[in-house]
């Protein structure tokens, strides 16, 4: 479609696109070490935006929506919220993986992680200027859907249930669910006995899948993960005081990202998250 001077693509949209293209160009150059001067890339971005406004460049029938990088544990809830907003493209992965990609210049409009440490790292890298807390969660110990109740949550009972198998959980040094899980295991006096019997995974959803498929007798995941998969059942709810607060910090990198995060903080999106088991802990973006 060729845009005319009277197209609905007005100057507000033009400015938004220009700001987004500038940001993507600068982050891409910085992240990938390209030899182009940043001014050249920004100039190209400006030319493209101006061309769209003047009608000299072909454009799709609908403007591209925001691109969001998010923690894997948000998948179902964020998919629902993104569908309500419209046009959002979400990439999921471990919080560390998402943070590193954003820091390397991946073209994200917003990023939502599952641990404050990774967001603090992004701020220190200069990739984002600040963040706000969007949601909270809790930890649960799970087994396959047909698992019997646990007699108690002691090292002896857990090792007996493992019966030579392994307990699945996120990597305890880098994956937020694994970091929170390790904090609980240490505080409960279970770490020394169970640490040799862990299957540490790249993100919490892989740990969930191991248990759902019967490949691990036990798993330590978020309550929202257990709610999302009928192949598992909750055997124990980890006390909230047994680990640091589980929160999801969010940061915008562009105006499009700020608009989307403002929607997520609103009542419509918060109801969507609540239906998926998340708890509201919203600070104004």
N, C-alpha and C positions, 0 to 999 in steps of 0.2 A: 504494500500500500504506500502511495506517495502522499505526503502530508502537504496540504496547502497552507497559506498564511492564516486561513480561517479554521484550521483544524482544531479539535478539542485539546490537542497536545499543546497546552498553554505554557506561559513563561514559568509558572510555578513548577510544572513537571520538568521543564527544561533545566531549571536550576538544580532540581533534585538529581536528575540524571548526570549533570555535569559534576556535581559534588561526589556522586557515587563513582563515576569514572575516574576522577582525580584520585580518590582514595584507593581504588583498586590498582591503578597504575603505579602509584607511589609504593604501596605495600608489595606489589609483585616485583618491582625493580629492587627494592631493598631486600626482599626475601631470597630472590634467585640470583642476585649479583650481576644483573645485566649491565652492559656498558653504556646504555643510553643515558643521556642526561635526563634527570627527572623533569626539567622544564619542557623537554621535547615531548615526553610522554603526556604531560599535562596539556600541552598545546594540542596534541592529537586528540585527546579526549574532548577538549573544548571545541575543536573543529567538528567532531562528530556530533556533539550536542547541538551546536549551532546549525549544522546541516539538517538535523531532524526538525528543529524549530522552523527553518526556512522552507522546508519541503524539498530540499535537494538531495536527501538521502532516503533510501527506502527503509521502512521500519515495520516491525511486526504489528499485527492488528491490535495487540494488547501489550502494554508495558510489562517487562519482566518483574516478578515479585521479588521480595527479599530472599537472600540466601542465608541460612542459619546453620551454624555448627553446634551440635548439642550432644550432651552425655547420653549414652546408650539407654540408660534407665528411663529416659523421658519418652521413648519412642511412641507408644500408643497414645498417651495423653497429648503430647505435642503434635502428633499427626492430627488428632481430633481438633485441636485449637487452630492449627494451620489451615485445616479444611474450612473452618468457620471464617477465618480471615480472608483466605483466597490467595492463590498465586504464590505461595511460599514453597521454597525448595529447602528441605532439611537434610543435612548429612549427619549421621550418628556414628559414635565411636567412644572409646575410652576418653575420659576427660583429659588425660595427659596427651593422647594422640591429637585430639581436637585443639588443645592449647598450642602444641608445637606447630601444627599446620597454620594456625592463625598467625603465630609469631613469625613464620617463614613467608608470610605474604599471601596465603590463600584468600581468594576473594569472598570473604564473608561480610555480611551486613550486621550480623549479631552473633554472639556466642553465649551459650548457656552451659555451665559446667556443674559438676556434682561435688566440688570441694573448693573451699576458699583459697587454699594454698596454690592451686593451679591458676586461679584468677589473679591472685596477688603476684604470681610469677609473670603473667601477661602484662600486668601494670608495670612491673619492674623492667620488662623488656621494651616498654614503650608502645606496645601493640594496641592497648586500650588505655583510656584516660581514667576510667573509674568503673565501678559496678554497683549494682544493687541486688539485694536478696529477693528472690522471686518465690521460692517454695521450700518446703521441708519434707522430710521422709523419716522412716524408721527401719531398723534391721530386724530380720526374722531368721530363724533356723528352719530349714525346710527338708522334707524328704519326698520321695515319689508319692503319687496320689494314693497308693495303696499301703503306705507305710503305717506301721503301728505307732501308737503313742509312745513317747519316751517316758521311762519311769522317773527320771530326774535329769537335770542338766549338770552332770558331774563328768570328770575326765573318764572315770570307769564306765559310765553309761554310754558316753559318746564313742569311746573306743570299741565297746561291745557292739554298738550299732554299725560302726564302720566295718568290723569283722574282716580286717585286712584291706579294705578299700580306702578311699580318700574322701575328704570333705572338700567340696568345690567352693572356691571364693575368689574374688578378684585379687590381683597381685598386691601383696601387702605393703609394698614399697611405693606403688605408683597409682593404682586404681582406687578411687575414693571408697568404694564399698569394701575393698580389702583393707584399706587403712583404718576405716571405722571398725571393721570386724576384728582386726588385730588388737585395736585398743580395748575392745570388750573382752577378748580372750585373755589378754594380759591382766586386765583388771579383775577378771573372774578367777584367776589362777589356773587357767586352762591352756595357756599358750605352750608351755614347756612340753606337756603331754601330747598336744595335738599338732604342733608345728611340723613334725616329721611326716604327718599323714595328710598333708594338704595337696590339693590340685589347684594351683594358682593360675588364674585365667586373665586374658588380655582385657576383658571387661566383664561386668557383672552379668550380662545376658548370656555369655558363654557358660558361666557357672550355673545359671538357671537351666540352660539346655542340658547340661550334663546330668542334673538331677531328674529332669523331666523324662529323659531317655533311659533312666535307670543305670547310667554309667557311674554315678556317684550316689552312695546311700544317704549322704547329708550335704547340705549346701547352706551358705550364709549369704543372703541377698537382701535387697530392700523389700519392704512390705508391698510396695506397688508392683514389683516384679512377680511376687508370688500370686498376687491378685490377677495378673495378666496371663498366667499360664495354668490351665486346668490340669496339667500333668504333674503338679506338685501340690503338697499340702503343708500348712504351717504347723510345725511341731513345738515351737517356742518363740515368744515375742521378747526380743532383747530389750531390757529396760533402757529408757532414754538416757538415764544418768550413767550408763555404763560405757559411754563413748562421747566424743565431742558432738555438738549439735550437727545433724545432717541437713545441710542447706544447699540450695542451688543458686549461686550467683550468676547474674546475667549482665552483659555489657554490649552496648551498641558501637559499631564502627562507622556507620553512615546514618543519614537521616531516615532512610528506609528502615534500617534496623531499629532506630529509636521509636518510629511509629509502631512497628510490630511489638516491641517490648512493652510499649504503653498499652497496647491491646491485651497482652498477656496479663498485665497487672489489673485489668478491669474485671468487672463482675461476671461477664459472660465467660471469659476464659477461665476464671478462677472456679466457676461451677464445673467446667469441663475437667479441670485438674482434680477437683474434689471427687468426682465420680470415679476417677481412676486411683483414688486412694492417697493423693498428695494433700499436704496440709498447707494452708496459706500462711506465708510469712512475707508479706509484700512490703517493700520499701519503695517509695516513689522513684521512678526512673529519673 
